[in-house]
Amino acid sequence: MISINELVDMVSKIAGKKIGKSYDLTKPQGVRGRNSDNTKLREVLNWEPTISLEDGLEKTYHWIAGELEKNDATLKAAVTT
């Protein structure tokens, strides 16, 4: 199980960004303890993840960054022609 704080820390580390977190404690807290139980997934499909959440996030982050760079280069080329 991973908390939202831990997820934010993981993504900011992958992105190489230092961010500050702020909390508005006047707002509803939401559901506590919502977890995924993957037992059925393993039993029915005989499947479980082969890479960690952090590795998957890192691969996804770098893929998205690459796509954005390609789109930016295409846009710049279109503007200069």
HTML snippet that shows the backbone in 3Dmol.js (N, CA, C, O; Angstrom):
<script src="https://3Dmol.org/build/3Dmol-min.js"></script>
<div id="view" style="width:600px;height:400px;position:relative"></div>
<script>
const pdb = `
ATOM      1  N   MET A   1       0.848  -1.169   0.000  1.00  0.00           N
ATOM      2  CA  MET A   1       0.000   0.000   0.000  1.00  0.00           C
ATOM      3  C   MET A   1       0.897   1.236   0.000  1.00  0.00           C
ATOM      4  O   MET A   1       1.953   1.258   0.632  1.00  0.00           O
ATOM      5  N   ILE A   2       0.452   2.258  -0.721  1.00  0.00           N
ATOM      6  CA  ILE A   2       1.209   3.498  -0.822  1.00  0.00           C
ATOM      7  C   ILE A   2       0.263   4.674  -0.580  1.00  0.00           C
ATOM      8  O   ILE A   2      -0.875   4.673  -1.050  1.00  0.00           O
ATOM      9  N   SER A   3       0.736   5.655   0.144  1.00  0.00           N
ATOM     10  CA  SER A   3      -0.088   6.833   0.408  1.00  0.00           C
ATOM     11  C   SER A   3       0.047   7.835  -0.742  1.00  0.00           C
ATOM     12  O   SER A   3       0.964   7.735  -1.557  1.00  0.00           O
ATOM     13  N   ILE A   4      -0.863   8.788  -0.797  1.00  0.00           N
ATOM     14  CA  ILE A   4      -0.776   9.850  -1.800  1.00  0.00           C
ATOM     15  C   ILE A   4       0.523  10.630  -1.612  1.00  0.00           C
ATOM     16  O   ILE A   4       1.180  10.978  -2.592  1.00  0.00           O
ATOM     17  N   ASN A   5       0.897  10.904  -0.374  1.00  0.00           N
ATOM     18  CA  ASN A   5       2.162  11.606  -0.109  1.00  0.00           C
ATOM     19  C   ASN A   5       3.351  10.841  -0.683  1.00  0.00           C
ATOM     20  O   ASN A   5       4.246  11.430  -1.289  1.00  0.00           O
ATOM     21  N   GLU A   6       3.350   9.536  -0.489  1.00  0.00           N
ATOM     22  CA  GLU A   6       4.452   8.719  -1.015  1.00  0.00           C
ATOM     23  C   GLU A   6       4.445   8.715  -2.543  1.00  0.00           C
ATOM     24  O   GLU A   6       5.505   8.749  -3.168  1.00  0.00           O
ATOM     25  N   LEU A   7       3.263   8.673  -3.140  1.00  0.00           N
ATOM     26  CA  LEU A   7       3.147   8.709  -4.595  1.00  0.00           C
ATOM     27  C   LEU A   7       3.668  10.037  -5.148  1.00  0.00           C
ATOM     28  O   LEU A   7       4.389  10.058  -6.146  1.00  0.00           O
ATOM     29  N   VAL A   8       3.302  11.141  -4.498  1.00  0.00           N
ATOM     30  CA  VAL A   8       3.790  12.461  -4.912  1.00  0.00           C
ATOM     31  C   VAL A   8       5.302  12.520  -4.795  1.00  0.00           C
ATOM     32  O   VAL A   8       5.973  13.023  -5.696  1.00  0.00           O
ATOM     33  N   ASP A   9       5.839  12.021  -3.712  1.00  0.00           N
ATOM     34  CA  ASP A   9       7.301  12.008  -3.526  1.00  0.00           C
ATOM     35  C   ASP A   9       7.985  11.186  -4.615  1.00  0.00           C
ATOM     36  O   ASP A   9       9.030  11.579  -5.134  1.00  0.00           O
ATOM     37  N   MET A  10       7.392  10.047  -4.955  1.00  0.00           N
ATOM     38  CA  MET A  10       7.957   9.161  -5.969  1.00  0.00           C
ATOM     39  C   MET A  10       7.994   9.853  -7.338  1.00  0.00           C
ATOM     40  O   MET A  10       9.009   9.814  -8.033  1.00  0.00           O
ATOM     41  N   VAL A  11       6.887  10.481  -7.712  1.00  0.00           N
ATOM     42  CA  VAL A  11       6.815  11.146  -9.012  1.00  0.00           C
ATOM     43  C   VAL A  11       7.729  12.358  -9.058  1.00  0.00           C
ATOM     44  O   VAL A  11       8.378  12.596 -10.076  1.00  0.00           O
ATOM     45  N   SER A  12       7.795  13.128  -7.984  1.00  0.00           N
ATOM     46  CA  SER A  12       8.685  14.300  -7.989  1.00  0.00           C
ATOM     47  C   SER A  12      10.146  13.880  -8.082  1.00  0.00           C
ATOM     48  O   SER A  12      10.949  14.574  -8.706  1.00  0.00           O
ATOM     49  N   LYS A  13      10.497  12.760  -7.473  1.00  0.00           N
ATOM     50  CA  LYS A  13      11.862  12.238  -7.582  1.00  0.00           C
ATOM     51  C   LYS A  13      12.157  11.828  -9.032  1.00  0.00           C
ATOM     52  O   LYS A  13      13.213  12.159  -9.570  1.00  0.00           O
ATOM     53  N   ILE A  14      11.232  11.117  -9.652  1.00  0.00           N
ATOM     54  CA  ILE A  14      11.388  10.678 -11.042  1.00  0.00           C
ATOM     55  C   ILE A  14      11.537  11.889 -11.966  1.00  0.00           C
ATOM     56  O   ILE A  14      12.353  11.880 -12.887  1.00  0.00           O
ATOM     57  N   ALA A  15      10.739  12.933 -11.708  1.00  0.00           N
ATOM     58  CA  ALA A  15      10.752  14.136 -12.550  1.00  0.00           C
ATOM     59  C   ALA A  15      11.947  15.032 -12.257  1.00  0.00           C
ATOM     60  O   ALA A  15      12.240  15.954 -13.017  1.00  0.00           O
ATOM     61  N   GLY A  16      12.628  14.761 -11.164  1.00  0.00           N
ATOM     62  CA  GLY A  16      13.747  15.613 -10.785  1.00  0.00           C
ATOM     63  C   GLY A  16      13.295  16.992 -10.330  1.00  0.00           C
ATOM     64  O   GLY A  16      14.017  17.976 -10.494  1.00  0.00           O
ATOM     65  N   LYS A  17      12.104  17.059  -9.762  1.00  0.00           N
ATOM     66  CA  LYS A  17      11.519  18.324  -9.308  1.00  0.00           C
ATOM     67  C   LYS A  17      11.344  18.292  -7.805  1.00  0.00           C
ATOM     68  O   LYS A  17      10.993  17.262  -7.228  1.00  0.00           O
ATOM     69  N   LYS A  18      11.590  19.413  -7.185  1.00  0.00           N
ATOM     70  CA  LYS A  18      11.341  19.547  -5.755  1.00  0.00           C
ATOM     71  C   LYS A  18      10.053  20.344  -5.614  1.00  0.00           C
ATOM     72  O   LYS A  18       9.961  21.468  -6.107  1.00  0.00           O
ATOM     73  N   ILE A  19       9.073  19.778  -4.953  1.00  0.00           N
ATOM     74  CA  ILE A  19       7.792  20.463  -4.809  1.00  0.00           C
ATOM     75  C   ILE A  19       7.420  20.568  -3.339  1.00  0.00           C
ATOM     76  O   ILE A  19       7.840  19.767  -2.504  1.00  0.00           O
ATOM     77  N   GLY A  20       6.633  21.560  -3.062  1.00  0.00           N
ATOM     78  CA  GLY A  20       6.096  21.710  -1.714  1.00  0.00           C
ATOM     79  C   GLY A  20       4.680  21.162  -1.697  1.00  0.00           C
ATOM     80  O   GLY A  20       3.961  21.236  -2.694  1.00  0.00           O
ATOM     81  N   LYS A  21       4.297  20.628  -0.590  1.00  0.00           N
ATOM     82  CA  LYS A  21       2.936  20.111  -0.448  1.00  0.00           C
ATOM     83  C   LYS A  21       2.184  21.018   0.513  1.00  0.00           C
ATOM     84  O   LYS A  21       2.745  21.504   1.495  1.00  0.00           O
ATOM     85  N   SER A  22       0.928  21.237   0.222  1.00  0.00           N
ATOM     86  CA  SER A  22       0.097  21.982   1.165  1.00  0.00           C
ATOM     87  C   SER A  22      -1.200  21.202   1.363  1.00  0.00           C
ATOM     88  O   SER A  22      -1.656  20.486   0.472  1.00  0.00           O
ATOM     89  N   TYR A  23      -1.759  21.352   2.504  1.00  0.00           N
ATOM     90  CA  TYR A  23      -2.944  20.580   2.873  1.00  0.00           C
ATOM     91  C   TYR A  23      -4.028  21.534   3.335  1.00  0.00           C
ATOM     92  O   TYR A  23      -3.784  22.398   4.177  1.00  0.00           O
ATOM     93  N   ASP A  24      -5.216  21.380   2.792  1.00  0.00           N
ATOM     94  CA  ASP A  24      -6.359  22.176   3.216  1.00  0.00           C
ATOM     95  C   ASP A  24      -7.211  21.289   4.111  1.00  0.00           C
ATOM     96  O   ASP A  24      -8.055  20.530   3.635  1.00  0.00           O
ATOM     97  N   LEU A  25      -6.978  21.397   5.398  1.00  0.00           N
ATOM     98  CA  LEU A  25      -7.651  20.528   6.361  1.00  0.00           C
ATOM     99  C   LEU A  25      -9.103  20.933   6.607  1.00  0.00           C
ATOM    100  O   LEU A  25      -9.809  20.283   7.379  1.00  0.00           O
ATOM    101  N   THR A  26      -9.554  22.023   5.943  1.00  0.00           N
ATOM    102  CA  THR A  26     -10.961  22.409   6.081  1.00  0.00           C
ATOM    103  C   THR A  26     -11.832  21.624   5.109  1.00  0.00           C
ATOM    104  O   THR A  26     -13.058  21.658   5.210  1.00  0.00           O
ATOM    105  N   LYS A  27     -11.218  20.926   4.177  1.00  0.00           N
ATOM    106  CA  LYS A  27     -11.947  20.151   3.163  1.00  0.00           C
ATOM    107  C   LYS A  27     -12.172  18.724   3.660  1.00  0.00           C
ATOM    108  O   LYS A  27     -11.467  18.250   4.550  1.00  0.00           O
ATOM    109  N   PRO A  28     -13.156  18.047   3.080  1.00  0.00           N
ATOM    110  CA  PRO A  28     -13.395  16.643   3.471  1.00  0.00           C
ATOM    111  C   PRO A  28     -12.145  15.792   3.262  1.00  0.00           C
ATOM    112  O   PRO A  28     -11.388  16.011   2.317  1.00  0.00           O
ATOM    113  N   GLN A  29     -11.939  14.848   4.124  1.00  0.00           N
ATOM    114  CA  GLN A  29     -10.767  13.991   4.084  1.00  0.00           C
ATOM    115  C   GLN A  29     -10.877  12.872   3.058  1.00  0.00           C
ATOM    116  O   GLN A  29      -9.863  12.295   2.665  1.00  0.00           O
ATOM    117  N   GLY A  30     -12.071  12.560   2.624  1.00  0.00           N
ATOM    118  CA  GLY A  30     -12.230  11.471   1.662  1.00  0.00           C
ATOM    119  C   GLY A  30     -12.255  10.121   2.361  1.00  0.00           C
ATOM    120  O   GLY A  30     -12.274  10.036   3.589  1.00  0.00           O
ATOM    121  N   VAL A  31     -12.253   9.084   1.562  1.00  0.00           N
ATOM    122  CA  VAL A  31     -12.327   7.733   2.093  1.00  0.00           C
ATOM    123  C   VAL A  31     -10.946   7.306   2.576  1.00  0.00           C
ATOM    124  O   VAL A  31      -9.956   7.436   1.855  1.00  0.00           O
ATOM    125  N   ARG A  32     -10.894   6.807   3.776  1.00  0.00           N
ATOM    126  CA  ARG A  32      -9.624   6.289   4.302  1.00  0.00           C
ATOM    127  C   ARG A  32      -9.634   4.766   4.159  1.00  0.00           C
ATOM    128  O   ARG A  32     -10.643   4.116   4.433  1.00  0.00           O
ATOM    129  N   GLY A  33      -8.536   4.222   3.741  1.00  0.00           N
ATOM    130  CA  GLY A  33      -8.420   2.777   3.680  1.00  0.00           C
ATOM    131  C   GLY A  33      -8.947   2.138   2.411  1.00  0.00           C
ATOM    132  O   GLY A  33      -9.273   0.951   2.418  1.00  0.00           O
ATOM    133  N   ARG A  34      -9.041   2.882   1.327  1.00  0.00           N
ATOM    134  CA  ARG A  34      -9.459   2.287   0.055  1.00  0.00           C
ATOM    135  C   ARG A  34      -8.229   1.632  -0.559  1.00  0.00           C
ATOM    136  O   ARG A  34      -7.291   2.314  -0.971  1.00  0.00           O
ATOM    137  N   ASN A  35      -8.241   0.330  -0.616  1.00  0.00           N
ATOM    138  CA  ASN A  35      -7.091  -0.425  -1.112  1.00  0.00           C
ATOM    139  C   ASN A  35      -7.522  -1.389  -2.206  1.00  0.00           C
ATOM    140  O   ASN A  35      -8.690  -1.761  -2.311  1.00  0.00           O
ATOM    141  N   SER A  36      -6.572  -1.774  -2.996  1.00  0.00           N
ATOM    142  CA  SER A  36      -6.823  -2.761  -4.031  1.00  0.00           C
ATOM    143  C   SER A  36      -6.377  -4.127  -3.522  1.00  0.00           C
ATOM    144  O   SER A  36      -5.230  -4.299  -3.110  1.00  0.00           O
ATOM    145  N   ASP A  37      -7.281  -5.088  -3.554  1.00  0.00           N
ATOM    146  CA  ASP A  37      -6.932  -6.458  -3.198  1.00  0.00           C
ATOM    147  C   ASP A  37      -6.828  -7.240  -4.503  1.00  0.00           C
ATOM    148  O   ASP A  37      -7.837  -7.492  -5.162  1.00  0.00           O
ATOM    149  N   ASN A  38      -5.631  -7.615  -4.869  1.00  0.00           N
ATOM    150  CA  ASN A  38      -5.391  -8.269  -6.153  1.00  0.00           C
ATOM    151  C   ASN A  38      -5.481  -9.793  -6.092  1.00  0.00           C
ATOM    152  O   ASN A  38      -5.022 -10.479  -7.006  1.00  0.00           O
ATOM    153  N   THR A  39      -6.067 -10.322  -5.029  1.00  0.00           N
ATOM    154  CA  THR A  39      -6.182 -11.773  -4.881  1.00  0.00           C
ATOM    155  C   THR A  39      -6.947 -12.392  -6.052  1.00  0.00           C
ATOM    156  O   THR A  39      -6.479 -13.362  -6.649  1.00  0.00           O
ATOM    157  N   LYS A  40      -8.115 -11.843  -6.386  1.00  0.00           N
ATOM    158  CA  LYS A  40      -8.922 -12.373  -7.497  1.00  0.00           C
ATOM    159  C   LYS A  40      -8.165 -12.299  -8.818  1.00  0.00           C
ATOM    160  O   LYS A  40      -8.234 -13.216  -9.637  1.00  0.00           O
ATOM    161  N   LEU A  41      -7.452 -11.215  -9.013  1.00  0.00           N
ATOM    162  CA  LEU A  41      -6.660 -11.036 -10.230  1.00  0.00           C
ATOM    163  C   LEU A  41      -5.675 -12.195 -10.389  1.00  0.00           C
ATOM    164  O   LEU A  41      -5.536 -12.772 -11.467  1.00  0.00           O
ATOM    165  N   ARG A  42      -5.007 -12.514  -9.306  1.00  0.00           N
ATOM    166  CA  ARG A  42      -4.043 -13.624  -9.332  1.00  0.00           C
ATOM    167  C   ARG A  42      -4.740 -14.966  -9.523  1.00  0.00           C
ATOM    168  O   ARG A  42      -4.277 -15.807 -10.294  1.00  0.00           O
ATOM    169  N   GLU A  43      -5.861 -15.165  -8.815  1.00  0.00           N
ATOM    170  CA  GLU A  43      -6.576 -16.446  -8.884  1.00  0.00           C
ATOM    171  C   GLU A  43      -7.228 -16.680 -10.242  1.00  0.00           C
ATOM    172  O   GLU A  43      -7.088 -17.758 -10.819  1.00  0.00           O
ATOM    173  N   VAL A  44      -7.937 -15.681 -10.754  1.00  0.00           N
ATOM    174  CA  VAL A  44      -8.713 -15.853 -11.979  1.00  0.00           C
ATOM    175  C   VAL A  44      -7.836 -15.774 -13.227  1.00  0.00           C
ATOM    176  O   VAL A  44      -7.949 -16.606 -14.127  1.00  0.00           O
ATOM    177  N   LEU A  45      -6.981 -14.789 -13.273  1.00  0.00           N
ATOM    178  CA  LEU A  45      -6.162 -14.584 -14.474  1.00  0.00           C
ATOM    179  C   LEU A  45      -4.758 -15.172 -14.368  1.00  0.00           C
ATOM    180  O   LEU A  45      -4.010 -15.216 -15.345  1.00  0.00           O
ATOM    181  N   ASN A  46      -4.419 -15.619 -13.167  1.00  0.00           N
ATOM    182  CA  ASN A  46      -3.066 -16.129 -12.930  1.00  0.00           C
ATOM    183  C   ASN A  46      -2.019 -15.106 -13.391  1.00  0.00           C
ATOM    184  O   ASN A  46      -1.051 -15.436 -14.075  1.00  0.00           O
ATOM    185  N   TRP A  47      -2.257 -13.854 -12.988  1.00  0.00           N
ATOM    186  CA  TRP A  47      -1.402 -12.753 -13.400  1.00  0.00           C
ATOM    187  C   TRP A  47      -1.083 -11.864 -12.214  1.00  0.00           C
ATOM    188  O   TRP A  47      -1.914 -11.671 -11.326  1.00  0.00           O
ATOM    189  N   GLU A  48       0.113 -11.332 -12.206  1.00  0.00           N
ATOM    190  CA  GLU A  48       0.476 -10.281 -11.268  1.00  0.00           C
ATOM    191  C   GLU A  48       1.542  -9.412 -11.912  1.00  0.00           C
ATOM    192  O   GLU A  48       2.240  -9.856 -12.824  1.00  0.00           O
ATOM    193  N   PRO A  49       1.671  -8.181 -11.446  1.00  0.00           N
ATOM    194  CA  PRO A  49       2.632  -7.263 -12.060  1.00  0.00           C
ATOM    195  C   PRO A  49       4.054  -7.815 -12.014  1.00  0.00           C
ATOM    196  O   PRO A  49       4.444  -8.507 -11.074  1.00  0.00           O
ATOM    197  N   THR A  50       4.811  -7.488 -13.052  1.00  0.00           N
ATOM    198  CA  THR A  50       6.213  -7.938 -13.095  1.00  0.00           C
ATOM    199  C   THR A  50       7.191  -6.805 -12.838  1.00  0.00           C
ATOM    200  O   THR A  50       8.387  -7.041 -12.668  1.00  0.00           O
ATOM    201  N   ILE A  51       6.683  -5.565 -12.808  1.00  0.00           N
ATOM    202  CA  ILE A  51       7.560  -4.443 -12.482  1.00  0.00           C
ATOM    203  C   ILE A  51       6.960  -3.664 -11.319  1.00  0.00           C
ATOM    204  O   ILE A  51       5.758  -3.733 -11.063  1.00  0.00           O
ATOM    205  N   SER A  52       7.796  -2.937 -10.632  1.00  0.00           N
ATOM    206  CA  SER A  52       7.334  -2.174  -9.470  1.00  0.00           C
ATOM    207  C   SER A  52       6.585  -0.927  -9.918  1.00  0.00           C
ATOM    208  O   SER A  52       6.706  -0.497 -11.065  1.00  0.00           O
ATOM    209  N   LEU A  53       5.820  -0.358  -9.012  1.00  0.00           N
ATOM    210  CA  LEU A  53       5.102   0.878  -9.291  1.00  0.00           C
ATOM    211  C   LEU A  53       6.091   1.968  -9.689  1.00  0.00           C
ATOM    212  O   LEU A  53       5.861   2.694 -10.656  1.00  0.00           O
ATOM    213  N   GLU A  54       7.175   2.085  -8.956  1.00  0.00           N
ATOM    214  CA  GLU A  54       8.160   3.142  -9.242  1.00  0.00           C
ATOM    215  C   GLU A  54       8.765   2.968 -10.636  1.00  0.00           C
ATOM    216  O   GLU A  54       8.913   3.945 -11.370  1.00  0.00           O
ATOM    217  N   ASP A  55       9.112   1.747 -11.003  1.00  0.00           N
ATOM    218  CA  ASP A  55       9.665   1.507 -12.350  1.00  0.00           C
ATOM    219  C   ASP A  55       8.633   1.829 -13.427  1.00  0.00           C
ATOM    220  O   ASP A  55       8.969   2.427 -14.449  1.00  0.00           O
ATOM    221  N   GLY A  56       7.397   1.441 -13.207  1.00  0.00           N
ATOM    222  CA  GLY A  56       6.338   1.729 -14.173  1.00  0.00           C
ATOM    223  C   GLY A  56       6.088   3.221 -14.321  1.00  0.00           C
ATOM    224  O   GLY A  56       5.916   3.722 -15.432  1.00  0.00           O
ATOM    225  N   LEU A  57       6.067   3.931 -13.195  1.00  0.00           N
ATOM    226  CA  LEU A  57       5.896   5.381 -13.240  1.00  0.00           C
ATOM    227  C   LEU A  57       7.056   6.052 -13.966  1.00  0.00           C
ATOM    228  O   LEU A  57       6.855   6.982 -14.747  1.00  0.00           O
ATOM    229  N   GLU A  58       8.268   5.576 -13.704  1.00  0.00           N
ATOM    230  CA  GLU A  58       9.441   6.167 -14.342  1.00  0.00           C
ATOM    231  C   GLU A  58       9.399   5.969 -15.856  1.00  0.00           C
ATOM    232  O   GLU A  58       9.652   6.908 -16.611  1.00  0.00           O
ATOM    233  N   LYS A  59       9.085   4.769 -16.297  1.00  0.00           N
ATOM    234  CA  LYS A  59       8.983   4.506 -17.741  1.00  0.00           C
ATOM    235  C   LYS A  59       7.888   5.363 -18.366  1.00  0.00           C
ATOM    236  O   LYS A  59       8.083   5.937 -19.437  1.00  0.00           O
ATOM    237  N   THR A  60       6.745   5.448 -17.704  1.00  0.00           N
ATOM    238  CA  THR A  60       5.632   6.238 -18.221  1.00  0.00           C
ATOM    239  C   THR A  60       5.990   7.718 -18.267  1.00  0.00           C
ATOM    240  O   THR A  60       5.703   8.391 -19.256  1.00  0.00           O
ATOM    241  N   TYR A  61       6.609   8.229 -17.220  1.00  0.00           N
ATOM    242  CA  TYR A  61       7.001   9.642 -17.172  1.00  0.00           C
ATOM    243  C   TYR A  61       7.932   9.979 -18.332  1.00  0.00           C
ATOM    244  O   TYR A  61       7.731  10.977 -19.025  1.00  0.00           O
ATOM    245  N   HIS A  62       8.946   9.150 -18.543  1.00  0.00           N
ATOM    246  CA  HIS A  62       9.914   9.432 -19.606  1.00  0.00           C
ATOM    247  C   HIS A  62       9.285   9.282 -20.995  1.00  0.00           C
ATOM    248  O   HIS A  62       9.654  10.006 -21.919  1.00  0.00           O
ATOM    249  N   TRP A  63       8.345   8.357 -21.147  1.00  0.00           N
ATOM    250  CA  TRP A  63       7.644   8.225 -22.423  1.00  0.00           C
ATOM    251  C   TRP A  63       6.830   9.490 -22.704  1.00  0.00           C
ATOM    252  O   TRP A  63       6.883  10.030 -23.809  1.00  0.00           O
ATOM    253  N   ILE A  64       6.077   9.963 -21.705  1.00  0.00           N
ATOM    254  CA  ILE A  64       5.273  11.174 -21.875  1.00  0.00           C
ATOM    255  C   ILE A  64       6.175  12.369 -22.179  1.00  0.00           C
ATOM    256  O   ILE A  64       5.861  13.167 -23.062  1.00  0.00           O
ATOM    257  N   ALA A  65       7.281  12.501 -21.469  1.00  0.00           N
ATOM    258  CA  ALA A  65       8.214  13.605 -21.719  1.00  0.00           C
ATOM    259  C   ALA A  65       8.731  13.560 -23.151  1.00  0.00           C
ATOM    260  O   ALA A  65       8.848  14.599 -23.801  1.00  0.00           O
ATOM    261  N   GLY A  66       9.038  12.379 -23.642  1.00  0.00           N
ATOM    262  CA  GLY A  66       9.506  12.223 -25.018  1.00  0.00           C
ATOM    263  C   GLY A  66       8.441  12.610 -26.027  1.00  0.00           C
ATOM    264  O   GLY A  66       8.738  13.257 -27.032  1.00  0.00           O
ATOM    265  N   GLU A  67       7.193  12.213 -25.762  1.00  0.00           N
ATOM    266  CA  GLU A  67       6.089  12.574 -26.654  1.00  0.00           C
ATOM    267  C   GLU A  67       5.880  14.086 -26.678  1.00  0.00           C
ATOM    268  O   GLU A  67       5.633  14.664 -27.736  1.00  0.00           O
ATOM    269  N   LEU A  68       5.979  14.725 -25.516  1.00  0.00           N
ATOM    270  CA  LEU A  68       5.824  16.174 -25.456  1.00  0.00           C
ATOM    271  C   LEU A  68       6.946  16.875 -26.214  1.00  0.00           C
ATOM    272  O   LEU A  68       6.710  17.873 -26.895  1.00  0.00           O
ATOM    273  N   GLU A  69       8.166  16.355 -26.098  1.00  0.00           N
ATOM    274  CA  GLU A  69       9.299  16.930 -26.835  1.00  0.00           C
ATOM    275  C   GLU A  69       9.080  16.799 -28.341  1.00  0.00           C
ATOM    276  O   GLU A  69       9.357  17.735 -29.091  1.00  0.00           O
ATOM    277  N   LYS A  70       8.587  15.647 -28.786  1.00  0.00           N
ATOM    278  CA  LYS A  70       8.302  15.451 -30.216  1.00  0.00           C
ATOM    279  C   LYS A  70       7.239  16.427 -30.693  1.00  0.00           C
ATOM    280  O   LYS A  70       7.379  17.033 -31.755  1.00  0.00           O
ATOM    281  N   ASN A  71       6.175  16.579 -29.909  1.00  0.00           N
ATOM    282  CA  ASN A  71       5.105  17.506 -30.275  1.00  0.00           C
ATOM    283  C   ASN A  71       5.604  18.940 -30.306  1.00  0.00           C
ATOM    284  O   ASN A  71       5.214  19.719 -31.176  1.00  0.00           O
ATOM    285  N   ASP A  72       6.468  19.292 -29.358  1.00  0.00           N
ATOM    286  CA  ASP A  72       7.033  20.639 -29.303  1.00  0.00           C
ATOM    287  C   ASP A  72       7.901  20.896 -30.536  1.00  0.00           C
ATOM    288  O   ASP A  72       7.835  21.970 -31.133  1.00  0.00           O
ATOM    289  N   ALA A  73       8.710  19.911 -30.912  1.00  0.00           N
ATOM    290  CA  ALA A  73       9.570  20.051 -32.089  1.00  0.00           C
ATOM    291  C   ALA A  73       8.728  20.178 -33.353  1.00  0.00           C
ATOM    292  O   ALA A  73       9.052  20.970 -34.237  1.00  0.00           O
ATOM    293  N   THR A  74       7.654  19.405 -33.444  1.00  0.00           N
ATOM    294  CA  THR A  74       6.758  19.476 -34.612  1.00  0.00           C
ATOM    295  C   THR A  74       6.095  20.843 -34.686  1.00  0.00           C
ATOM    296  O   THR A  74       5.990  21.426 -35.765  1.00  0.00           O
ATOM    297  N   LEU A  75       5.652  21.353 -33.556  1.00  0.00           N
ATOM    298  CA  LEU A  75       5.005  22.665 -33.516  1.00  0.00           C
ATOM    299  C   LEU A  75       5.985  23.758 -33.920  1.00  0.00           C
ATOM    300  O   LEU A  75       5.637  24.645 -34.700  1.00  0.00           O
ATOM    301  N   LYS A  76       7.207  23.704 -33.399  1.00  0.00           N
ATOM    302  CA  LYS A  76       8.225  24.700 -33.743  1.00  0.00           C
ATOM    303  C   LYS A  76       8.549  24.644 -35.231  1.00  0.00           C
ATOM    304  O   LYS A  76       8.713  25.689 -35.860  1.00  0.00           O
ATOM    305  N   ALA A  77       8.642  23.463 -35.798  1.00  0.00           N
ATOM    306  CA  ALA A  77       8.931  23.315 -37.224  1.00  0.00           C
ATOM    307  C   ALA A  77       7.783  23.887 -38.060  1.00  0.00           C
ATOM    308  O   ALA A  77       8.022  24.506 -39.097  1.00  0.00           O
ATOM    309  N   ALA A  78       6.560  23.687 -37.622  1.00  0.00           N
ATOM    310  CA  ALA A  78       5.412  24.190 -38.369  1.00  0.00           C
ATOM    311  C   ALA A  78       5.352  25.711 -38.327  1.00  0.00           C
ATOM    312  O   ALA A  78       4.944  26.344 -39.301  1.00  0.00           O
ATOM    313  N   VAL A  79       5.751  26.294 -37.220  1.00  0.00           N
ATOM    314  CA  VAL A  79       5.703  27.743 -37.056  1.00  0.00           C
ATOM    315  C   VAL A  79       6.800  28.425 -37.890  1.00  0.00           C
ATOM    316  O   VAL A  79       6.590  29.520 -38.411  1.00  0.00           O
ATOM    317  N   THR A  80       7.945  27.791 -38.012  1.00  0.00           N
ATOM    318  CA  THR A  80       9.073  28.398 -38.730  1.00  0.00           C
ATOM    319  C   THR A  80       9.015  28.181 -40.232  1.00  0.00           C
ATOM    320  O   THR A  80       9.819  28.764 -40.960  1.00  0.00           O
ATOM    321  N   THR A  81       8.082  27.355 -40.725  1.00  0.00           N
ATOM    322  CA  THR A  81       8.008  27.133 -42.177  1.00  0.00           C
ATOM    323  C   THR A  81       6.923  27.948 -42.808  1.00  0.00           C
ATOM    324  O   THR A  81       6.726  27.879 -44.022  1.00  0.00           O
TER     325      THR A  81
END
`;
const viewer = $3Dmol.createViewer("view");
viewer.addModel(pdb, "pdb");
viewer.setStyle({}, {cartoon: {color: "spectrum"}});
viewer.zoomTo();
viewer.render();
</script>
